[in-house]
């Protein structure tokens, strides 16, 4: 499963944007089991303040990463080397 998730990360992200009827039944099963990121969970990333739920592969990691402030630390590190958040998303 880990190899599948790592290899198909971009595709998993696409599946989270598709309607259930447009995904293969296996994808829907994986969504139902929360083994890959569900559309509802991923939707949290697309709403203000746009500073959470960056992990687009699984529902399992985001709560842990948020708890240890991983994403805030990543944003800080990127800012230190001159990479800033997109202006439309810099409100968080």
Backbone torsions as a table, in degrees:
resi	resn	phi	psi	omega
1	UNK	NA	-40.0	-179.5
2	UNK	-61.9	-42.0	178.9
3	UNK	-65.9	-41.5	177.6
4	UNK	-59.1	-48.1	-177.6
5	UNK	-64.7	-44.5	-180.0
6	UNK	-64.2	-41.7	-177.6
7	UNK	-73.8	-26.0	-175.8
8	UNK	-115.2	24.0	-178.1
9	UNK	-53.0	-46.7	-179.6
10	UNK	-66.1	-39.3	180.0
11	UNK	-68.7	-38.6	176.8
12	UNK	-60.3	-40.1	177.5
13	UNK	-61.3	-44.6	178.2
14	UNK	-61.3	-43.4	-179.9
15	UNK	-60.4	-31.7	-179.3
16	UNK	-72.0	-14.9	177.3
17	UNK	-94.8	-13.6	-177.0
18	UNK	-87.1	153.8	173.1
19	UNK	-69.4	150.2	-179.0
20	UNK	-52.1	-41.7	-177.6
21	UNK	-66.0	-20.1	-178.3
22	UNK	-91.2	-8.7	177.9
23	UNK	-96.8	153.7	174.8
24	UNK	-64.0	152.4	-177.9
25	UNK	-61.2	-30.2	178.5
26	UNK	-66.3	-39.9	177.3
27	UNK	-62.6	-44.4	178.3
28	UNK	-61.5	-38.5	177.3
29	UNK	-63.0	-44.9	178.5
30	UNK	-63.7	-37.1	173.9
31	UNK	-62.7	-47.1	-178.3
32	UNK	-60.5	-33.9	-179.5
33	UNK	-86.1	-2.3	-177.6
34	UNK	58.7	29.6	175.8
35	UNK	-83.9	-25.7	170.0
36	UNK	-124.1	159.7	-173.5
37	UNK	-61.6	131.5	179.8
38	UNK	-81.7	154.4	177.1
39	UNK	-57.0	-39.4	-179.3
40	UNK	-63.2	-46.2	179.7
41	UNK	-63.9	-44.8	-179.7
42	UNK	-64.5	-31.1	179.3
43	UNK	-59.2	-26.1	177.9
44	UNK	-60.8	-29.9	-179.9
45	UNK	-72.0	-24.3	-175.1
46	UNK	-96.2	15.5	178.3
47	UNK	-125.5	152.4	179.8
48	UNK	-52.5	135.4	17.6
49	UNK	-95.3	12.9	177.5
50	UNK	58.2	31.0	-178.0
51	UNK	-128.1	21.2	179.2
52	UNK	-139.1	167.7	173.7
53	UNK	55.1	48.4	178.7
54	UNK	-73.8	-27.5	-178.6
55	UNK	-68.5	112.6	-174.7
56	UNK	-100.7	21.6	-176.6
57	UNK	-110.3	-42.5	-174.8
58	UNK	-144.7	148.6	176.1
59	UNK	-71.1	-23.2	-170.9
60	UNK	-68.3	-39.5	-173.1
61	UNK	-78.9	-36.2	-173.8
62	UNK	-55.9	-46.6	179.1
63	UNK	-58.7	-39.7	178.6
64	UNK	-67.7	-43.0	-180.0
65	UNK	-66.2	-35.8	176.4
66	UNK	-66.9	-41.1	-177.7
67	UNK	-60.0	-41.2	-179.2
68	UNK	-91.5	8.8	177.9
69	UNK	58.1	36.5	-179.1
70	UNK	-60.3	-46.8	-176.2
71	UNK	-66.9	-38.6	177.1
72	UNK	-63.2	-40.6	178.2
73	UNK	-64.9	-40.7	177.5
74	UNK	-63.0	-44.1	178.2
75	UNK	-61.0	-41.1	178.7
76	UNK	-62.7	-47.1	-179.9
77	UNK	-61.7	-42.9	178.4
78	UNK	-64.9	-39.7	177.9
79	UNK	-63.5	-34.1	179.5
80	UNK	-64.7	-26.2	178.5
81	UNK	-103.6	13.1	172.5
82	UNK	93.8	7.3	178.8
83	UNK	-98.4	113.3	-176.5
84	UNK	-103.1	159.7	174.1
85	UNK	-65.4	153.5	174.0
86	UNK	-58.3	134.1	-176.5
87	UNK	-52.2	-37.0	-178.8
88	UNK	-69.4	-17.6	-177.6
89	UNK	-112.9	10.1	-175.5
90	UNK	-88.2	17.9	-178.4
91	UNK	-87.8	-8.1	-174.5
92	UNK	-83.5	NA	NA
